[in-house]
Amino acid sequence: MSNFSKEIINKVLAHMNDDHQKDSLIIAKANGFPAATTAKMTDIDGSAGVWQVTDSAGTHELRIPWAGGEITERPQIREEIVKISTAAQQRFGITPAEKAQGSGSHEHDGGNPHQHNSGGSHPHGDNPHGDNPHKNPHPLCTADSETGEKPFSVVVRESSWAHHSESEGADFMTDIMRGISPLSDYTALVVQHYVLYKELEKASDKLAENPLTAGFDTPALRRIKALEIDLQHLLGANWEAHCKALPASSAYAARIREIAANGWHAGIVAHHYTRYLGDLSGGQMIAKRIRSQHGLESNGVAFYEFAELGDLNEFKQQYRAQLDRLGSELNSQERKKFLQEVGIAYDFNTEVFNQLAAQKANA
């Protein structure tokens, strides 16, 4: 008998079976069913996860105990599934590059935790909102072959995994990602994006002041014009009257404003990375779901369109290379401070989701 509610179990199973089918197949192959052709997660309880596995011999039940022992809290579910997935990948020697090419997964790059995105993590995050939003259990990352050290972009991604936790706000994003939310939910999210990106893009003007950060502010990344197009389409000509910031968004924007006022250019990059890399990763999945569910073509989802950047994967690689160069110029204390700021950005983002969920519940 499970010690988790049916609602929690159903959300976890839906996320795993909608977005992580290939991860489940790898798990099955690594845990006694090397010839498995399909694997579907069917149950969770306090001591294990359960999959239904199909191979040429028929259908089988695979029960895998949680590596950390008995669990009682919802965030622990995701932690334990990540452990199982990581162990399975290790068994097959799967590298991050192979995972990205072979699984069709989205990354956890910066910002809406949400990425990874529909199971409670942020769609924007070079983690789990994308790398690590929204998304697959986290792949392993290897050290630099010459120095033995991980690239700073990998350190940043891994350091933020803990911030991709389950929450009521994560459920808000889960429903958007699964295509079961009303358009009003997505519209409310766009409004808060507008609040945040106004401040972020003002702060980004300062990146050019420092040679180490000047290259991060690519004009084609800027989102304010696209957000204005989307809001006019979603809310009408008088859209500005509806753009009211939630307390969490106001606090988030204030944090970015404070960092910019203090001239901490690396801190601006921490927020820049968290937001935009998520938009380029898990955010693309959000746009796909919204287009499909609500029949939108461009207006309404222009925020997620980056045609001027060309190949998004190539751009993200270039962005991470810049992040590696920045990290190489920071001392250990500065690097630690940067990592803490990325975590703060994720936490602010989660609180925005929490408040969006509460606003919906109270409507």
Stockholm file with secondary structure:
# STOCKHOLM 1.0

chainA/1-363         MSNFSKEIINKVLAHMNDDHQKDSLIIAKANGFPAATTAKMTDIDGSAGVWQVTDSAGTHELRIPWAGGEITERPQIREEIVKISTAAQQRFGITPAEKAQGSGSHEHDGGNPHQHNSGGSHPHGDNPHGDNPHKNPHPLCTADSETGEKPFSVVVRESSWAHHSESEGADFMTDIMRGISPLSDYTALVVQHYVLYKELEKASDKLAENPLTAGFDTPALRRIKALEIDLQHLLGANWEAHCKALPASSAYAARIREIAANGWHAGIVAHHYTRYLGDLSGGQMIAKRIRSQHGLESNGVAFYEFAELGDLNEFKQQYRAQLDRLGSELNSQERKKFLQEVGIAYDFNTEVFNQLAAQKANA
#=GR chainA/1-363 SS CCSSCHHHHHHHHHHHHHHCHHHHHHHHHHTTCTTCSEEEEEEECSSEEEEEEEETTEEEEEEEECTTCCCCSHHHHHHHHHHHHHHHHHHHTCCHHHHHHHHCCCCCCSSSBTCCCSSSSCBSCCCCCCCCCCCCSCCCCCCCTTTSSCCHHHHHHHHTGGGCCCCHHHHHHHHHHTTCSCHHHHHHHHHHHHHHHHHHHHHHGGGGGSTTTGGGCCGGGCCHHHHHHHHHHHHCTTGGGGCCCCHHHHHHHHHHHHHHHTTCHHHHHHHHHHHHHHHHTHHHHHHHHHHHHHCCCSTTSGGGCCGGGCSHHHHHHHHHHHHHHHHHHSCHHHHHHHHHHHHHHHHHHHHHHHHHHHHHHHC
#=GC SS_cons         CCSSCHHHHHHHHHHHHHHCHHHHHHHHHHTTCTTCSEEEEEEECSSEEEEEEEETTEEEEEEEECTTCCCCSHHHHHHHHHHHHHHHHHHHTCCHHHHHHHHCCCCCCSSSBTCCCSSSSCBSCCCCCCCCCCCCSCCCCCCCTTTSSCCHHHHHHHHTGGGCCCCHHHHHHHHHHTTCSCHHHHHHHHHHHHHHHHHHHHHHGGGGGSTTTGGGCCGGGCCHHHHHHHHHHHHCTTGGGGCCCCHHHHHHHHHHHHHHHTTCHHHHHHHHHHHHHHHHTHHHHHHHHHHHHHCCCSTTSGGGCCGGGCSHHHHHHHHHHHHHHHHHHSCHHHHHHHHHHHHHHHHHHHHHHHHHHHHHHHC
//
